[in-house]
Amino acid sequence: MVNVRKRGNVYEYNFDVAKIERKRKRITKSGFKTKAEALKQGTIAYNE
């Protein structure tokens, strides 16, 4: 599941990849101008 949030003037997406030794491994990318753009790119990254 891809999460999107606003940080300052830009949006970022993040999602969990796997648990390694009881810790969550997350992928995060920021710098998108719109929420829709961040969600679209986050979904593409999640499916890879």
N, CA, C and O atoms as a CHARMM CRD file, in Angstrom:
* protein
*
  192
    1    1 MET  N      0.84300  -1.17500   0.00000 PROA 1      0.00000
    2    1 MET  CA     0.00000   0.00000   0.00000 PROA 1      0.00000
    3    1 MET  C      0.89100   1.24200   0.00000 PROA 1      0.00000
    4    1 MET  O      1.83200   1.34100   0.78800 PROA 1      0.00000
    5    2 VAL  N      0.59400   2.15900  -0.86300 PROA 2      0.00000
    6    2 VAL  CA     1.38200   3.38300  -1.01200 PROA 2      0.00000
    7    2 VAL  C      0.74000   4.49400  -0.19300 PROA 2      0.00000
    8    2 VAL  O     -0.46000   4.74600  -0.30600 PROA 2      0.00000
    9    3 ASN  N      1.53600   5.14600   0.62200 PROA 3      0.00000
   10    3 ASN  CA     1.07900   6.28000   1.41900 PROA 3      0.00000
   11    3 ASN  C      1.64500   7.56100   0.82800 PROA 3      0.00000
   12    3 ASN  O      2.80400   7.60500   0.41600 PROA 3      0.00000
   13    4 VAL  N      0.81800   8.60700   0.78900 PROA 4      0.00000
   14    4 VAL  CA     1.24300   9.90700   0.26700 PROA 4      0.00000
   15    4 VAL  C      0.99100  10.95200   1.34800 PROA 4      0.00000
   16    4 VAL  O     -0.06000  10.95800   1.98700 PROA 4      0.00000
   17    5 ARG  N      1.96800  11.83700   1.54400 PROA 5      0.00000
   18    5 ARG  CA     1.77800  12.92800   2.49900 PROA 5      0.00000
   19    5 ARG  C      2.49600  14.16900   2.00500 PROA 5      0.00000
   20    5 ARG  O      3.41200  14.09800   1.18500 PROA 5      0.00000
   21    6 LYS  N      2.06000  15.30700   2.52300 PROA 6      0.00000
   22    6 LYS  CA     2.64000  16.58400   2.12800 PROA 6      0.00000
   23    6 LYS  C      3.69800  16.97300   3.15500 PROA 6      0.00000
   24    6 LYS  O      3.46600  16.92300   4.36300 PROA 6      0.00000
   25    7 ARG  N      4.86600  17.36200   2.64400 PROA 7      0.00000
   26    7 ARG  CA     5.95600  17.82700   3.50100 PROA 7      0.00000
   27    7 ARG  C      6.39900  19.18400   2.97900 PROA 7      0.00000
   28    7 ARG  O      7.09800  19.27200   1.97100 PROA 7      0.00000
   29    8 GLY  N      5.99900  20.21100   3.65200 PROA 8      0.00000
   30    8 GLY  CA     6.32000  21.55800   3.19400 PROA 8      0.00000
   31    8 GLY  C      5.51000  21.89500   1.95600 PROA 8      0.00000
   32    8 GLY  O      4.28000  21.90900   1.99900 PROA 8      0.00000
   33    9 ASN  N      6.19000  22.16200   0.86400 PROA 9      0.00000
   34    9 ASN  CA     5.51200  22.50800  -0.38700 PROA 9      0.00000
   35    9 ASN  C      5.44600  21.34600  -1.36900 PROA 9      0.00000
   36    9 ASN  O      4.89800  21.50300  -2.46000 PROA 9      0.00000
   37   10 VAL  N      5.98600  20.19300  -1.01500 PROA 10     0.00000
   38   10 VAL  CA     6.03400  19.04600  -1.92500 PROA 10     0.00000
   39   10 VAL  C      5.38600  17.82400  -1.27600 PROA 10     0.00000
   40   10 VAL  O      5.16800  17.78400  -0.06500 PROA 10     0.00000
   41   11 TYR  N      5.08400  16.82900  -2.11300 PROA 11     0.00000
   42   11 TYR  CA     4.49700  15.58400  -1.64400 PROA 11     0.00000
   43   11 TYR  C      5.52700  14.47400  -1.71300 PROA 11     0.00000
   44   11 TYR  O      6.45600  14.53000  -2.51900 PROA 11     0.00000
   45   12 GLU  N      5.36400  13.45900  -0.86400 PROA 12     0.00000
   46   12 GLU  CA     6.22800  12.29500  -0.89100 PROA 12     0.00000
   47   12 GLU  C      5.38800  11.03500  -0.79700 PROA 12     0.00000
   48   12 GLU  O      4.28200  11.04900  -0.25600 PROA 12     0.00000
   49   13 TYR  N      5.92800   9.93900  -1.33300 PROA 13     0.00000
   50   13 TYR  CA     5.28100   8.64800  -1.15800 PROA 13     0.00000
   51   13 TYR  C      6.20600   7.74500  -0.36500 PROA 13     0.00000
   52   13 TYR  O      7.42300   7.93100  -0.37000 PROA 13     0.00000
   53   14 ASN  N      5.62400   6.75800   0.32300 PROA 14     0.00000
   54   14 ASN  CA     6.41100   5.74000   0.99200 PROA 14     0.00000
   55   14 ASN  C      5.59600   4.46500   1.10900 PROA 14     0.00000
   56   14 ASN  O      4.36600   4.49200   1.13300 PROA 14     0.00000
   57   15 PHE  N      6.30600   3.34900   1.18200 PROA 15     0.00000
   58   15 PHE  CA     5.66100   2.05000   1.37200 PROA 15     0.00000
   59   15 PHE  C      6.65900   1.08500   1.98800 PROA 15     0.00000
   60   15 PHE  O      7.87100   1.27200   1.87800 PROA 15     0.00000
   61   16 ASP  N      6.13500   0.04600   2.64000 PROA 16     0.00000
   62   16 ASP  CA     6.95000  -0.97900   3.26800 PROA 16     0.00000
   63   16 ASP  C      7.33200  -2.03000   2.23600 PROA 16     0.00000
   64   16 ASP  O      6.49700  -2.46800   1.44500 PROA 16     0.00000
   65   17 VAL  N      8.59800  -2.42900   2.25000 PROA 17     0.00000
   66   17 VAL  CA     9.07300  -3.46100   1.33600 PROA 17     0.00000
   67   17 VAL  C      9.03900  -4.81600   2.02500 PROA 17     0.00000
   68   17 VAL  O      8.37900  -5.74000   1.54900 PROA 17     0.00000
   69   18 ALA  N      9.74500  -4.94100   3.14500 PROA 18     0.00000
   70   18 ALA  CA     9.80200  -6.21400   3.86300 PROA 18     0.00000
   71   18 ALA  C     10.28000  -5.96000   5.28300 PROA 18     0.00000
   72   18 ALA  O     10.87200  -4.92300   5.58300 PROA 18     0.00000
   73   19 LYS  N     10.01400  -6.91500   6.13700 PROA 19     0.00000
   74   19 LYS  CA    10.54600  -6.84700   7.48400 PROA 19     0.00000
   75   19 LYS  C     11.85800  -7.61000   7.52300 PROA 19     0.00000
   76   19 LYS  O     11.92300  -8.77100   7.11900 PROA 19     0.00000
   77   20 ILE  N     12.90000  -6.95400   8.00900 PROA 20     0.00000
   78   20 ILE  CA    14.21100  -7.56800   8.12800 PROA 20     0.00000
   79   20 ILE  C     14.62500  -7.48500   9.59000 PROA 20     0.00000
   80   20 ILE  O     14.80200  -6.39700  10.13700 PROA 20     0.00000
   81   21 GLU  N     14.77500  -8.65100  10.21600 PROA 21     0.00000
   82   21 GLU  CA    15.15300  -8.73600  11.62700 PROA 21     0.00000
   83   21 GLU  C     14.24300  -7.87500  12.50400 PROA 21     0.00000
   84   21 GLU  O     14.71200  -7.10000  13.33800 PROA 21     0.00000
   85   22 ARG  N     12.94300  -8.02500  12.30000 PROA 22     0.00000
   86   22 ARG  CA    11.90400  -7.32500  13.07400 PROA 22     0.00000
   87   22 ARG  C     11.85700  -5.82500  12.84000 PROA 22     0.00000
   88   22 ARG  O     11.19900  -5.11500  13.60100 PROA 22     0.00000
   89   23 LYS  N     12.52800  -5.31800  11.81700 PROA 23     0.00000
   90   23 LYS  CA    12.47700  -3.90500  11.48300 PROA 23     0.00000
   91   23 LYS  C     11.86600  -3.74400  10.10500 PROA 23     0.00000
   92   23 LYS  O     12.07100  -4.58000   9.22500 PROA 23     0.00000
   93   24 ARG  N     11.11500  -2.66600   9.91900 PROA 24     0.00000
   94   24 ARG  CA    10.48100  -2.39800   8.63500 PROA 24     0.00000
   95   24 ARG  C     11.46300  -1.73000   7.68400 PROA 24     0.00000
   96   24 ARG  O     12.19000  -0.81200   8.06500 PROA 24     0.00000
   97   25 LYS  N     11.47400  -2.19300   6.46200 PROA 25     0.00000
   98   25 LYS  CA    12.27000  -1.56900   5.41400 PROA 25     0.00000
   99   25 LYS  C     11.31800  -0.75400   4.56500 PROA 25     0.00000
  100   25 LYS  O     10.38000  -1.30300   3.98600 PROA 25     0.00000
  101   26 ARG  N     11.54500   0.55400   4.48200 PROA 26     0.00000
  102   26 ARG  CA    10.65300   1.44800   3.74500 PROA 26     0.00000
  103   26 ARG  C     11.36200   2.09000   2.56900 PROA 26     0.00000
  104   26 ARG  O     12.56000   2.36800   2.60900 PROA 26     0.00000
  105   27 ILE  N     10.59000   2.31400   1.53000 PROA 27     0.00000
  106   27 ILE  CA    11.04900   3.06000   0.36700 PROA 27     0.00000
  107   27 ILE  C     10.32300   4.40000   0.38800 PROA 27     0.00000
  108   27 ILE  O      9.09500   4.43900   0.47500 PROA 27     0.00000
  109   28 THR  N     11.07100   5.49700   0.30900 PROA 28     0.00000
  110   28 THR  CA    10.50400   6.84500   0.35300 PROA 28     0.00000
  111   28 THR  C     11.11200   7.68700  -0.75700 PROA 28     0.00000
  112   28 THR  O     12.31500   7.62600  -1.01000 PROA 28     0.00000
  113   29 LYS  N     10.27700   8.46700  -1.40800 PROA 29     0.00000
  114   29 LYS  CA    10.75300   9.41100  -2.42200 PROA 29     0.00000
  115   29 LYS  C      9.91400  10.67800  -2.31900 PROA 29     0.00000
  116   29 LYS  O      8.69700  10.61200  -2.14700 PROA 29     0.00000
  117   30 SER  N     10.56100  11.81800  -2.42400 PROA 30     0.00000
  118   30 SER  CA     9.90000  13.09600  -2.23200 PROA 30     0.00000
  119   30 SER  C     10.19200  14.02500  -3.40100 PROA 30     0.00000
  120   30 SER  O     11.05900  13.74800  -4.23000 PROA 30     0.00000
  121   31 GLY  N      9.45500  15.13400  -3.45600 PROA 31     0.00000
  122   31 GLY  CA     9.72300  16.16800  -4.44700 PROA 31     0.00000
  123   31 GLY  C      8.66300  16.30200  -5.51800 PROA 31     0.00000
  124   31 GLY  O      8.91800  16.91600  -6.55400 PROA 31     0.00000
  125   32 PHE  N      7.47900  15.74500  -5.30400 PROA 32     0.00000
  126   32 PHE  CA     6.41000  15.80800  -6.29900 PROA 32     0.00000
  127   32 PHE  C      5.54900  17.04100  -6.03900 PROA 32     0.00000
  128   32 PHE  O      5.27400  17.38700  -4.89000 PROA 32     0.00000
  129   33 LYS  N      5.13000  17.69600  -7.10800 PROA 33     0.00000
  130   33 LYS  CA     4.35600  18.93000  -6.98600 PROA 33     0.00000
  131   33 LYS  C      2.89900  18.68200  -6.61900 PROA 33     0.00000
  132   33 LYS  O      2.28600  19.50500  -5.93900 PROA 33     0.00000
  133   34 THR  N      2.33100  17.54200  -7.06600 PROA 34     0.00000
  134   34 THR  CA     0.92500  17.25300  -6.78200 PROA 34     0.00000
  135   34 THR  C      0.78900  15.89800  -6.10100 PROA 34     0.00000
  136   34 THR  O      1.65600  15.03200  -6.22300 PROA 34     0.00000
  137   35 LYS  N     -0.30600  15.73700  -5.39000 PROA 35     0.00000
  138   35 LYS  CA    -0.58300  14.47800  -4.70400 PROA 35     0.00000
  139   35 LYS  C     -0.81400  13.35300  -5.71200 PROA 35     0.00000
  140   35 LYS  O     -0.37500  12.22400  -5.49400 PROA 35     0.00000
  141   36 ALA  N     -1.50300  13.65900  -6.81400 PROA 36     0.00000
  142   36 ALA  CA    -1.78400  12.65800  -7.84100 PROA 36     0.00000
  143   36 ALA  C     -0.49600  12.14900  -8.47900 PROA 36     0.00000
  144   36 ALA  O     -0.36500  10.95600  -8.75000 PROA 36     0.00000
  145   37 GLU  N      0.44900  13.04500  -8.71700 PROA 37     0.00000
  146   37 GLU  CA     1.72300  12.65500  -9.31000 PROA 37     0.00000
  147   37 GLU  C      2.51000  11.74100  -8.36700 PROA 37     0.00000
  148   37 GLU  O      3.10200  10.75600  -8.80700 PROA 37     0.00000
  149   38 ALA  N      2.51600  12.06400  -7.08000 PROA 38     0.00000
  150   38 ALA  CA     3.21100  11.23500  -6.09800 PROA 38     0.00000
  151   38 ALA  C      2.56500   9.85700  -5.99300 PROA 38     0.00000
  152   38 ALA  O      3.26700   8.85000  -5.89600 PROA 38     0.00000
  153   39 LEU  N      1.24500   9.80300  -6.01200 PROA 39     0.00000
  154   39 LEU  CA     0.54300   8.53000  -5.93300 PROA 39     0.00000
  155   39 LEU  C      0.81000   7.67400  -7.15700 PROA 39     0.00000
  156   39 LEU  O      0.99700   6.46300  -7.03800 PROA 39     0.00000
  157   40 LYS  N      0.82900   8.28600  -8.32700 PROA 40     0.00000
  158   40 LYS  CA     1.08300   7.54900  -9.57800 PROA 40     0.00000
  159   40 LYS  C      2.48900   6.94400  -9.57100 PROA 40     0.00000
  160   40 LYS  O      2.66000   5.76000  -9.86000 PROA 40     0.00000
  161   41 GLN  N      3.47800   7.74800  -9.24400 PROA 41     0.00000
  162   41 GLN  CA     4.86600   7.24900  -9.21300 PROA 41     0.00000
  163   41 GLN  C      5.07300   6.22600  -8.09700 PROA 41     0.00000
  164   41 GLN  O      5.83300   5.27100  -8.26200 PROA 41     0.00000
  165   42 GLY  N      4.40600   6.42300  -6.97200 PROA 42     0.00000
  166   42 GLY  CA     4.50600   5.46300  -5.87100 PROA 42     0.00000
  167   42 GLY  C      3.91100   4.12000  -6.23400 PROA 42     0.00000
  168   42 GLY  O      4.45100   3.08200  -5.85200 PROA 42     0.00000
  169   43 THR  N      2.82100   4.11800  -6.95700 PROA 43     0.00000
  170   43 THR  CA     2.18600   2.87300  -7.39700 PROA 43     0.00000
  171   43 THR  C      3.07600   2.13600  -8.38500 PROA 43     0.00000
  172   43 THR  O      3.18400   0.91100  -8.33100 PROA 43     0.00000
  173   44 ILE  N      3.71100   2.86800  -9.28200 PROA 44     0.00000
  174   44 ILE  CA     4.62800   2.24100 -10.24100 PROA 44     0.00000
  175   44 ILE  C      5.81400   1.60800  -9.49500 PROA 44     0.00000
  176   44 ILE  O      6.20100   0.47800  -9.79600 PROA 44     0.00000
  177   45 ALA  N      6.38100   2.31900  -8.54100 PROA 45     0.00000
  178   45 ALA  CA     7.51600   1.79700  -7.78000 PROA 45     0.00000
  179   45 ALA  C      7.10500   0.58500  -6.93400 PROA 45     0.00000
  180   45 ALA  O      7.87300  -0.36900  -6.80900 PROA 45     0.00000
  181   46 TYR  N      5.92000   0.61700  -6.36600 PROA 46     0.00000
  182   46 TYR  CA     5.42900  -0.48500  -5.52900 PROA 46     0.00000
  183   46 TYR  C      5.24100  -1.75500  -6.35400 PROA 46     0.00000
  184   46 TYR  O      5.53300  -2.84800  -5.87200 PROA 46     0.00000
  185   47 ASN  N      4.75900  -1.62900  -7.58500 PROA 47     0.00000
  186   47 ASN  CA     4.52000  -2.78900  -8.43600 PROA 47     0.00000
  187   47 ASN  C      5.81300  -3.40900  -8.96000 PROA 47     0.00000
  188   47 ASN  O      5.82400  -4.57600  -9.34900 PROA 47     0.00000
  189   48 GLU  N      6.88800  -2.64900  -8.97300 PROA 48     0.00000
  190   48 GLU  CA     8.18000  -3.19800  -9.40000 PROA 48     0.00000
  191   48 GLU  C      8.74700  -4.01500  -8.27700 PROA 48     0.00000
  192   48 GLU  O      9.83400  -4.57700  -8.41000 PROA 48     0.00000
